[in-house]
Amino acid sequence: MRKNVFYLLVLFLITASCNREDVQNTPFEMEVVQKDPLSAKQINEKINETIKTKGRFSWKESSEHFVWSAIFQGNKIASIGFGSSFDRSLSPDNANIENEILDLIKKYEGKTDRILLSSDQYLNQIDVVIEKQETIIALRKMKNIRYLEPADYRYFENEKSFGNASKSSSSSGCGFEATALSTADYTTTTPSAKVPWSFAKHNITSAWSYSTGAGVTIGLIDTGVSPEQTLLGSSFNNGNSSGRTITKNGVYVDSVWPWSTGYDGSADKCGHGTSMASAMTAPRNNIGQPVGIAYNANLVAYRAASNVVLDGYHEQEGVKIAFTELGNNTKVKIISMSMGHIFSVGKIEDGVKYAYSKGKLIFCAGGTSTSFTNFVGVIFPAWMPEAQAITGVKENTSNQKCDVCHSGAEIDFTYQMERASGNTIPVLSYYNGQTDYVGGSSVATASTAAIAALVWAKNPSWTRDQVLNKMRQSATYYPTPNANYGYGNINALKAVQ
């Protein structure tokens, strides 16, 4: 008997010793040992390496120390998604869970004030101030947390500071240029509007015999709309456009400091949002300016960010708010966003899911390359299943991406937006009475969203899925999507017949 007890005791000691070794080598213990945060350069290098080797980067799959380092390098602001659902209305215990999270943070941070930065009224999502790595480790052990991410880590800004990208504004998608249009890039229609060359490639002008988008409201999430372009303002109903409305909202705080409040208005200070609004809904005017695809559709535009690269707290917060508000706008059927990021942002993901749960048909840009993101495939949030990912292709093709466009398995549709000459799509300029060109997956996205408006206006009783199925059936590769270009180019005439 004593012999058996001795063996059991030895076995226990060996097991305990092994268990201690296992514990010492767990990520939890290893992270605590790493007391100093990584530099922004180290963080960016790891993100780039992960995308290049795995195809995608995720904060969820990163270590506690890595996440804490990015939070530390991003004004110590963290974004937390919690509960069993993204939707507060579906989580009756959301207040208790939020309080539990805040109590834990207060306990580990050793303070009770200046912890909560914001609490979303529609989503189970909060932004908090976290300084200690131990707090991150404790939070990640909580069962009710869906994600814990840096809320103000500026990947793109850091890349520029490291000399990995041009400091020019070109990578931001901004520009206030006014360019005279080549006569080869448009035709003229009544009463005196310029029809971009791409319309004929997608049979859009023929589709106008069946639908012009009347009665459908499109939501645009972008950089705002120019207050100087009257055709996207007081003259929105010029020419053959009538009986419709344009609404401009601003949900962007123009500040580098996360604690700042106060939106800076709906006016576009970049130029990109104005171009997207024009491509979709510019009136069929009588003053010789470019017309939009859905020239009788309503538009609800949001200035949610300063440029197309969603880098930093206020841009990501603005986009989240725009998605939730458009989701709650019962008049809006379609949402178009030609902005994004190379990795996921939890609060934006929640916002997209929220809008989708309200029946919205969402179109997002598949990505347009810059000097330092050409290794990236389809960008976020276009890769989400709730969004239709769009990219641009060259004229007379459906599987040759434009020179700066992204492609990949997540792409759903394409739009012809680049000519052999290099010219892209004619649109209204930021300035009244002037014109410009716009390209990339941005204009491809806005154009495809506008085609959806034609389809829905023709069939106002249809659901989102019925509209989407009709678009698929009217596209190049139906019923078998192309591996990198989805269903390809949509024949708008076929889609509305």
Buried (B, 14 or more C-beta within 10 A) or exposed (E): EEEEEEEEEEEEEEEEEEEEEEEEEEEBEEBEEBEEBBEBBEBBBBBBEBBEEEEBBEBEEBBBBBBBBBBBBBBBBBBBBBBEBBBBEEBEEBEEBBEBBBEBBBEBBEEEEEBBBBBBEBBBBBBBBBBBBBBBBBBBEBEBBBBBBBBBBBBBBBBBBEEBBEEEEEBBBBBBEBBEBEEEBBBEBEEBBBBBBBBEBBBBBBBBEBBBBBBBBBBBBBBBBBBBBBBBBEBBBBBBBEEBEBBBBBBBBBBEEBEEEEBBBBBBBBBBBBBBBBBBBBBBBBBEBBBBBBBBBBBBBBBBBBBBBBBBBBBBBBBBBBBBBBBEBEEBBBBBBBBBBBBBBBBBBBBBBBBBBBEBBBBBBBBBBBEBBEEBBBBBBBBBEBBBBBBBBBBEBBBBBBEBBBBBBBBBBBBBBBBEEEBBBBBBBBBBBBBBBBBBBBBBBBBBBBBBBBBBBBBEEBEBEEBBBBBBBBBBBBEEBBEBBBBBBBBBBBBBB
